[in-house]
Amino acid sequence: MVGNTNNKYNSQQIEVSDIKNNTTTYYDSISEAARALNINKSVIDMFFKNNQQKPYKGQYTFTKTK
């Protein structure tokens, strides 16, 4: 087997802030956050790539924590 199959070492921890409900949740990976929010992982990837400041859907902001 080639490569590291344990995603915990390669994942990016993120903070998701819900500005409508005034809550903050931490996730161990972008994929985990996307699953919890029922959105595609690429939405969060593009949020970071485009250095987006406006909340996604007017509700969520994402911040890398590690």
Secondary structure, DSSP 4 states (H G I P E B T S, - for coil): --S---GGGT---EEEEETTTTEEEEESSHHHHHHHHTS-HHHHHHHHHTT--SPBTTTEEEEE--
